[in-house]
């Protein structure tokens, strides 16, 4: 199965409305709005014009990027949900309160069964053990049990499920992993299983890691600076070339280091799948997480040709652009709730110069506008646009820049001369 993008984050009915608006899932049959009143010539003309525009949108030669995306993006999405969002051990009492008689006696939360159950789901449904939420203290106390997670797996019958993990503790994660593989050996099968072990990049990260040029992935050409593979849009802040080179060097060197870790190699060979966690709070800058994933995938694929690599929480425009430019977007899985966060911060996605570009409709970080801009887009519409932008990239609807943007040094620029001098001094 090819790689997917997981739509993570809990927004309840609002998230479902966004997916329906983006035409990722089919809307339920419901009521409609009738166009009442006097059908004068002007009104009939407006309706006719809208009908003609709709025919143009659905024709092969006049479809916009958004129109094209709605027809194919459902093939490249999965619902990826922390299990405590969808199930609960609490039952309602006669007085209207709630009690938890048995943490393992789980039931669906209201409204979730119709969206996520095996009989009614419209997209592949996968659950997460909420390791990040437990680590941050955001998950409920009853969710801190491996046995409860097993009960959630039995109730939800997911198409895939992530390991029970601790991003900071290698020992606890491996103990839970061995217990899970022993309890569900068929789910851990490389060919037919659906269980994903999790390796935290925090376990092996070393700021002083040395890069081995002999093991560079083929997508990184010799003689080209590593920072040239970091794509930038017109709205991004660009650090100095020296800073970017250091970040890229660290990311690729640590990916080489992680690929040699015996625990990660055992996970990859035992199940044929691996999730990389700990990235959201790691020292690896988000600009270079795509480079980390590319190098890691290349080294693991040498020993496990059909390996599936999933970068947890990295379905943002930064990583999608990076993997798209490197030609690995169809190889590496991603997930994230960025499409929710960006919609709630009043940004919209566009494609400019072959890259997904975020436009901030407001003051922004530099105060370009004296007052905040307000739009008539609903939150669901903005969420749907963000989800379409990520999934259309996976569907091959975006033409990525063919080569890295390597710009010559302008010797008339004092800042560039100083940066080059510092780089060679280091």
C-alpha positions in Angstrom: 0.0 0.0 0.0 1.4 3.4 -1.0 2.0 6.1 1.6 -0.8 8.2 2.9 -1.3 11.4 4.9 -3.1 11.0 8.2 -5.7 13.7 9.2 -5.0 14.0 12.9 -6.4 16.2 15.6 -9.7 16.2 17.3 -12.3 18.7 16.1 -15.4 16.5 16.4 -18.3 17.5 14.1 -16.3 20.5 12.8 -13.5 18.2 11.5 -16.1 16.0 9.8 -17.7 19.0 8.2 -14.3 20.1 6.9 -13.6 16.7 5.3 -17.1 16.7 3.7 -16.5 20.2 2.4 -13.2 19.2 0.9 -15.0 16.2 -0.7 -12.7 13.8 1.1 -15.7 12.0 2.5 -19.2 11.9 1.2 -21.7 14.1 3.0 -24.8 12.5 4.5 -28.2 13.0 2.8 -29.8 16.0 4.4 -31.9 19.0 3.8 -31.3 21.6 1.0 -31.9 25.3 0.6 -34.7 26.2 -1.9 -34.3 29.2 -4.1 -37.7 30.7 -3.6 -39.1 34.0 -5.0 -39.8 35.5 -8.4 -37.7 33.8 -11.1 -37.2 37.0 -13.1 -34.9 37.2 -16.1 -32.0 38.4 -13.9 -32.4 35.5 -11.5 -32.7 32.9 -14.2 -29.6 34.5 -15.8 -27.7 34.2 -12.6 -28.7 30.5 -12.2 -27.8 29.8 -15.8 -24.4 31.4 -15.4 -23.7 29.3 -12.3 -24.7 26.2 -14.1 -22.3 27.1 -17.0 -19.5 27.7 -14.5 -20.2 24.4 -12.8 -19.9 22.6 -16.2 -16.7 24.4 -16.9 -15.3 23.4 -13.5 -16.2 19.8 -14.1 -14.7 19.8 -17.6 -11.2 18.4 -18.2 -9.9 21.6 -19.7 -11.1 24.2 -17.3 -10.7 22.6 -13.8 -8.9 24.6 -11.2 -6.4 22.9 -8.9 -9.0 22.7 -6.1 -11.5 21.1 -8.5 -9.0 18.5 -9.6 -8.1 17.7 -6.0 -11.6 16.9 -5.0 -11.7 14.0 -7.4 -8.6 12.1 -6.2 -7.6 13.2 -2.7 -9.8 10.7 -0.9 -7.5 8.0 -2.2 -4.6 9.4 -0.3 -6.0 10.1 3.2 -6.5 8.2 6.4 -8.2 9.2 9.6 -5.5 9.0 12.3 -7.0 9.6 15.8 -5.7 9.3 19.4 -7.7 6.4 20.8 -9.0 8.4 23.8 -10.7 10.9 21.4 -13.0 8.1 20.2 -13.6 5.8 23.1 -14.2 6.2 26.8 -14.7 3.9 29.9 -17.2 6.3 31.5 -20.9 5.5 31.8 -23.7 7.9 32.7 -25.4 7.5 36.0 -29.1 7.9 36.7 -28.4 11.4 38.3 -26.6 12.6 35.1 -23.0 12.1 36.4 -20.4 9.7 35.1 -18.5 6.8 36.7 -15.7 4.5 35.5 -16.4 1.0 36.8 -13.9 -0.7 34.6 -11.2 1.2 32.5 -11.1 -1.7 30.0 -14.9 -1.7 29.4 -14.8 0.8 26.7 -17.6 2.3 24.5 -17.7 4.7 21.6 -18.0 8.4 22.5 -21.2 10.0 21.2 -21.1 10.4 17.4 -17.8 8.6 16.9 -19.2 5.2 16.0 -21.1 6.5 13.0 -17.9 8.1 11.8 -15.2 5.5 12.7 -16.8 2.1 13.0 -15.9 -0.6 10.6 -19.5 -0.7 9.1 -19.7 3.1 8.4 -16.2 4.5 7.9 -15.5 6.1 4.5 -11.7 6.4 4.9 -9.2 4.0 6.4 -9.3 4.5 10.2 -6.1 4.2 12.3 -5.6 4.8 16.0 -2.7 6.2 17.9 -1.7 5.4 21.5 -1.4 9.1 22.3 2.2 8.7 23.4 2.8 12.4 22.9 -0.3 13.3 24.8 0.6 11.0 27.7 4.1 12.5 27.7 2.8 16.0 27.8 0.2 15.2 30.5 -2.7 16.0 28.1 -4.2 12.4 27.9 -6.6 11.2 30.6 -5.3 9.0 33.3 -7.2 5.9 32.2 -5.4 6.1 28.8 -2.0 5.4 30.5 -2.5 1.6 30.4 -1.4 -0.9 27.7 -4.3 -3.2 28.6 -6.8 -0.4 28.0 -5.2 0.3 24.6 -5.6 -3.3 23.7 -9.3 -3.0 24.6 -9.6 0.0 22.4 -8.0 -1.9 19.5 -10.6 -4.7 20.0 -13.5 -2.3 20.1 -12.6 0.0 17.1 -11.1 -2.8 14.8 -8.8 -0.2 13.1 -7.2 -0.5 9.7 -3.9 0.2 11.4 -2.7 1.0 14.9 0.4 2.6 16.4 2.5 1.1 19.2 2.1 2.1 22.9 5.2 4.3 23.4 7.0 6.8 25.6 9.0 9.3 23.5 11.6 9.7 26.2 12.0 6.1 27.5 13.5 3.6 25.2 13.2 0.8 27.8 9.5 1.2 28.5 8.7 1.5 24.8 10.6 -1.7 23.9 8.9 -3.6 26.8 5.5 -2.5 25.6 6.4 -3.3 22.0 7.5 -6.9 22.8 4.3 -7.4 24.8 2.2 -6.2 21.9 4.0 -8.3 19.3 3.5 -11.4 21.6 -0.2 -10.6 22.0 -0.9 -9.8 18.3 1.7 -11.6 16.2 -0.5 -11.5 13.0 -0.8 -7.7 13.3 3.0 -7.4 13.3 3.4 -9.5 10.2 5.4 -7.5 7.5 3.2 -8.6 4.6 -0.4 -8.6 6.0 -0.1 -6.8 9.4 -1.3 -3.4 10.4 0.7 -2.7 13.5 3.3 0.2 13.5 6.2 0.2 16.0 7.4 3.6 17.1 11.0 4.8 17.3 11.7 8.1 19.0 14.4 10.2 17.3 15.1 11.6 20.7 16.8 8.4 21.7 19.7 8.7 19.3 19.9 12.5 18.5 23.4 13.9 18.9 24.2 17.5 18.1 27.8 16.5 17.4 27.0 13.6 15.0 29.3 13.4 12.0 28.0 13.0 8.5 29.3 10.1 6.4 29.3 11.3 2.7 29.7 7.7 1.5 26.2 6.9 2.9 24.4 10.0 1.5 21.0 9.2 -0.1 21.0 9.5 -3.9 18.7 12.5 -3.8 21.5 14.5 -2.3 24.0 15.2 -5.1 27.7 15.5 -4.4 29.1 19.0 -4.7 25.7 20.7 -3.9 25.4 22.3 -0.5 22.9 20.5 1.7 21.0 23.6 2.5 20.1 23.9 -1.2 17.6 21.0 -0.7 15.6 23.1 1.8 12.7 24.7 -0.3 11.6 28.2 0.6 8.4 30.0 -0.3 8.0 33.8 -0.7 6.3 34.0 2.8 9.0 32.2 4.8 11.8 33.8 6.8 15.1 32.6 5.3 18.0 32.1 7.8 21.6 32.6 6.7 23.2 30.0 4.5 25.6 29.0 7.3 22.7 28.4 9.7 20.8 26.4 7.1 23.9 24.3 6.3 24.4 23.5 9.9 20.8 22.4 10.4 20.8 20.3 7.2 24.1 18.7 8.2 22.8 17.8 11.7 19.5 16.3 10.4 21.2 14.1 7.8 24.0 13.0 10.1 21.5 12.0 12.8 19.4 10.2 10.3 22.5 8.1 9.4 23.1 7.5 13.1 19.5 6.4 13.7 19.5 4.1 10.8 22.3 2.1 12.4 20.4 1.8 15.7 19.8 -1.9 16.4 16.4 -1.2 18.0 15.2 0.7 14.9 16.6 -2.0 12.6 14.8 -4.7 14.6 11.5 -2.8 14.3 11.9 -2.3 10.6 12.8 -6.0 9.9 10.2 -7.5 12.2 7.2 -5.6 11.0 8.3 -3.9 7.7 6.9 -0.6 9.1 8.1 2.1 11.5 6.9 5.4 12.8 9.4 8.1 13.8 8.2 9.9 16.9 9.6 12.7 19.0 10.0 15.0 16.0 7.6 17.7 17.2 9.7 18.5 20.3 13.1 17.4 19.0 16.2 19.6 18.2 15.6 18.8 14.5 14.4 22.0 13.0 11.1 21.7 11.0 12.9 23.1 7.9 15.1 20.0 7.7 12.8 17.2 9.0 12.1 16.2 5.4 15.9 15.8 4.8 16.0 13.6 7.9 13.2 11.4 6.7 14.7 11.1 3.2 18.1 9.9 4.5 16.5 7.5 7.0 14.2 6.0 4.4 17.1 5.5 2.0 19.2 3.6 4.5 16.4 1.4 5.9 15.2 0.6 2.3 18.6 -0.9 1.5 17.9 -3.8 4.0 14.1 -3.7 3.9 13.1 -2.8 0.3 9.4 -2.5 1.0 9.8 -0.5 4.2 7.1 2.0 5.2 8.3 5.0 7.1 5.9 7.4 8.9 7.0 10.7 10.3 4.6 11.4 13.1 3.0 14.8 13.3 4.9 16.2 10.2 2.1 16.8 7.7 2.9 20.5 7.3 3.7 22.5 4.2 7.4 22.6 5.2 7.8 18.8 5.2 5.5 18.2 2.3 7.4 20.7 0.1 10.7 19.2 1.1 9.7 15.6 0.3 8.0 16.7 -2.9 11.2 18.4 -4.1 13.3 15.3 -3.1 10.8 13.0 -5.0 9.9 10.9 -1.9 6.5 12.1 -1.1 5.0 8.9 -2.4 7.3 6.8 -0.1 7.0 8.4 3.3 3.8 8.6 5.3 2.8 11.8 7.2 0.1 12.9 9.6 -0.7 16.0 11.5 -3.3 18.5 12.7 -1.7 21.5 10.9 -4.7 21.8 8.7 -6.8 22.6 11.8 -4.2 24.9 13.4 -3.6 26.9 10.2 -7.3 27.3 9.6 -7.8 28.6 13.1 -5.0 31.2 12.7 -6.5 32.7 9.6 -4.1 31.4 6.9 -4.9 30.0 3.5 -2.7 27.8 1.2 -1.9 28.5 -2.4 0.6 27.0 -4.9 3.3 29.5 -5.9 6.4 28.6 -7.9 5.6 24.9 -7.5 5.5 25.0 -3.6 2.6 25.1 -1.2 2.7 28.6 0.2 0.9 29.9 3.3 -0.7 33.3 3.2 -1.5 34.9 6.5 -4.7 37.0 6.5 -3.9 39.3 9.3 -1.1 41.3 11.0 1.4 38.5 10.7 4.7 38.5 12.5 6.0 41.7 10.9 2.9 43.8 11.3 2.4 44.3 7.5 -1.2 45.2 8.1 -2.5 47.8 10.5 -5.6 45.9 11.3 -6.6 42.3 11.0 -8.2 41.1 7.8 -11.5 39.3 8.1 -12.8 36.9 5.5 -16.1 35.2 4.8 -14.5 31.7 4.7 -15.9 29.5 7.4 -13.4 27.6 9.6 -14.5 24.4 7.9 -13.8 25.8 4.5 -10.3 26.9 5.5 -9.7 23.5 7.1 -10.9 21.8 3.9 -8.6 24.0 1.8 -5.6 23.0 3.9 -6.4 19.3 3.8 -6.8 19.6 0.0 -3.4 21.3 -0.4 -1.6 18.4 1.5 -3.5 15.6 -0.2 -3.3 17.1 -3.7 0.5 17.1 -3.3 0.3 13.4 -2.5 -2.0 12.9 -5.5 0.6 14.3 -7.9 -1.3 17.5 -8.8 1.6 19.8 -7.9 4.6 20.2 -10.2 7.5 20.5 -7.9 10.6 22.6 -8.8 12.9 20.3 -10.8 16.2 21.3 -9.2 17.4 22.8 -5.9 17.5 26.6 -5.9 21.3 27.1 -5.6 22.0 30.8 -5.8 25.5 32.2 -6.3 27.1 34.3 -3.6 26.7 38.1 -4.1 30.2 39.4 -3.1 28.8 42.9 -3.0 26.6 41.8 0.0 28.5 42.3 3.2 26.3 39.9 5.2 26.9 37.1 2.7 30.6 37.7 2.7 30.7 37.5 6.5 28.5 34.4 6.5 30.9 32.6 4.0 33.9 33.6 6.1 32.4 32.2 9.2 31.4 29.0 7.4 35.0 28.3 6.3 36.4 29.3 9.6 34.3 26.7 11.2 
